């Protein structure tokens, strides 16, 4: 019965739990599971993305072949908001 109750957690609780994870890069619009894996392999967290300079973001974008996606989707601004800054 406990497992059943836990599996029926309110959707809002699930969203809150996901939001609380500082390393869930998928919270940034434009980042899916595969891209999240690539970024995490490079050691990037929300805080690290939030701290990227324009030049660093452009270099990362070029290294990953994202064709301007980081700037277009506003990853740095989104990460700052999600990281609490």
Short mmCIF file of the C-alpha atoms (twelve columns), coordinates in Angstrom:
data_MODEL
# 
_entry.id   MODEL 
# 
loop_
_atom_site.group_PDB 
_atom_site.id 
_atom_site.type_symbol 
_atom_site.label_atom_id 
_atom_site.label_alt_id 
_atom_site.label_comp_id 
_atom_site.label_asym_id 
_atom_site.label_seq_id 
_atom_site.Cartn_x 
_atom_site.Cartn_y 
_atom_site.Cartn_z 
_atom_site.pdbx_PDB_model_num 
ATOM 1  C CA . UNK A 1  0.000  0.000  0.000   1 
ATOM 2  C CA . UNK A 2  2.836  2.444  0.725   1 
ATOM 3  C CA . UNK A 3  4.318  1.937  -2.756  1 
ATOM 4  C CA . UNK A 4  0.917  2.521  -4.317  1 
ATOM 5  C CA . UNK A 5  0.473  5.757  -2.371  1 
ATOM 6  C CA . UNK A 6  3.926  6.955  -3.397  1 
ATOM 7  C CA . UNK A 7  3.284  6.185  -7.061  1 
ATOM 8  C CA . UNK A 8  0.135  8.325  -6.948  1 
ATOM 9  C CA . UNK A 9  1.951  11.433 -5.723  1 
ATOM 10 C CA . UNK A 10 0.345  14.660 -6.839  1 
ATOM 11 C CA . UNK A 11 1.708  16.004 -10.136 1 
ATOM 12 C CA . UNK A 12 2.593  19.288 -8.421  1 
ATOM 13 C CA . UNK A 13 4.787  17.398 -5.959  1 
ATOM 14 C CA . UNK A 14 6.609  15.713 -8.831  1 
ATOM 15 C CA . UNK A 15 7.197  19.054 -10.528 1 
ATOM 16 C CA . UNK A 16 8.463  20.542 -7.265  1 
ATOM 17 C CA . UNK A 17 10.838 17.624 -6.758  1 
ATOM 18 C CA . UNK A 18 12.157 17.998 -10.295 1 
ATOM 19 C CA . UNK A 19 12.592 21.752 -9.863  1 
ATOM 20 C CA . UNK A 20 14.538 21.198 -6.647  1 
ATOM 21 C CA . UNK A 21 17.237 19.240 -8.475  1 
ATOM 22 C CA . UNK A 22 19.996 21.701 -9.322  1 
ATOM 23 C CA . UNK A 23 21.517 19.306 -11.842 1 
ATOM 24 C CA . UNK A 24 18.374 18.679 -13.908 1 
ATOM 25 C CA . UNK A 25 19.505 20.518 -17.016 1 
ATOM 26 C CA . UNK A 26 16.292 19.489 -18.789 1 
ATOM 27 C CA . UNK A 27 14.606 22.283 -16.850 1 
ATOM 28 C CA . UNK A 28 16.205 24.608 -19.404 1 
ATOM 29 C CA . UNK A 29 14.036 24.962 -22.482 1 
ATOM 30 C CA . UNK A 30 15.849 23.403 -25.422 1 
ATOM 31 C CA . UNK A 31 17.740 20.757 -23.447 1 
ATOM 32 C CA . UNK A 32 16.520 17.192 -23.725 1 
ATOM 33 C CA . UNK A 33 17.900 13.981 -22.242 1 
ATOM 34 C CA . UNK A 34 20.653 13.426 -24.838 1 
ATOM 35 C CA . UNK A 35 21.883 17.006 -24.707 1 
ATOM 36 C CA . UNK A 36 21.745 16.915 -20.916 1 
ATOM 37 C CA . UNK A 37 24.037 13.861 -20.971 1 
ATOM 38 C CA . UNK A 38 26.505 15.637 -23.257 1 
ATOM 39 C CA . UNK A 39 26.585 18.689 -20.999 1 
ATOM 40 C CA . UNK A 40 26.939 16.647 -17.823 1 
ATOM 41 C CA . UNK A 41 29.854 14.707 -19.363 1 
ATOM 42 C CA . UNK A 42 31.534 18.101 -19.706 1 
ATOM 43 C CA . UNK A 43 30.896 18.710 -16.005 1 
ATOM 44 C CA . UNK A 44 28.249 21.391 -16.528 1 
ATOM 45 C CA . UNK A 45 25.571 22.068 -13.939 1 
ATOM 46 C CA . UNK A 46 22.876 24.754 -13.812 1 
ATOM 47 C CA . UNK A 47 25.265 26.986 -11.874 1 
ATOM 48 C CA . UNK A 48 28.022 26.451 -14.444 1 
ATOM 49 C CA . UNK A 49 25.693 27.301 -17.332 1 
ATOM 50 C CA . UNK A 50 24.450 30.358 -15.433 1 
ATOM 51 C CA . UNK A 51 28.056 31.533 -15.077 1 
ATOM 52 C CA . UNK A 52 28.940 31.224 -18.783 1 
ATOM 53 C CA . UNK A 53 30.163 34.398 -20.448 1 
ATOM 54 C CA . UNK A 54 28.893 35.167 -23.949 1 
ATOM 55 C CA . UNK A 55 32.219 33.980 -25.368 1 
ATOM 56 C CA . UNK A 56 32.160 30.743 -23.349 1 
ATOM 57 C CA . UNK A 57 28.561 30.062 -24.380 1 
ATOM 58 C CA . UNK A 58 29.453 30.664 -28.042 1 
ATOM 59 C CA . UNK A 59 32.452 28.313 -27.770 1 
ATOM 60 C CA . UNK A 60 30.361 25.595 -26.107 1 
ATOM 61 C CA . UNK A 61 27.690 26.045 -28.761 1 
ATOM 62 C CA . UNK A 62 30.300 25.651 -31.530 1 
ATOM 63 C CA . UNK A 63 31.963 22.661 -29.826 1 
ATOM 64 C CA . UNK A 64 28.622 20.860 -29.599 1 
ATOM 65 C CA . UNK A 65 27.487 21.909 -33.087 1 
ATOM 66 C CA . UNK A 66 24.305 23.522 -31.797 1 
ATOM 67 C CA . UNK A 67 24.083 26.250 -34.477 1 
ATOM 68 C CA . UNK A 68 23.361 29.100 -32.049 1 
ATOM 69 C CA . UNK A 69 20.867 27.230 -29.881 1 
ATOM 70 C CA . UNK A 70 22.407 28.363 -26.566 1 
ATOM 71 C CA . UNK A 71 21.903 32.055 -27.362 1 
ATOM 72 C CA . UNK A 72 18.632 31.521 -29.241 1 
ATOM 73 C CA . UNK A 73 17.038 29.603 -26.359 1 
ATOM 74 C CA . UNK A 74 18.584 31.842 -23.698 1 
ATOM 75 C CA . UNK A 75 20.184 29.030 -21.714 1 
ATOM 76 C CA . UNK A 76 22.326 31.312 -19.552 1 
ATOM 77 C CA . UNK A 77 19.378 33.489 -18.504 1 
ATOM 78 C CA . UNK A 78 17.210 30.430 -17.857 1 
ATOM 79 C CA . UNK A 79 19.958 28.789 -15.802 1 
ATOM 80 C CA . UNK A 80 20.435 31.946 -13.729 1 
ATOM 81 C CA . UNK A 81 16.726 32.004 -12.949 1 
ATOM 82 C CA . UNK A 82 16.654 28.291 -12.077 1 
ATOM 83 C CA . UNK A 83 19.827 28.520 -9.980  1 
ATOM 84 C CA . UNK A 84 18.257 31.325 -7.973  1 
ATOM 85 C CA . UNK A 85 20.366 34.145 -9.360  1 
# 
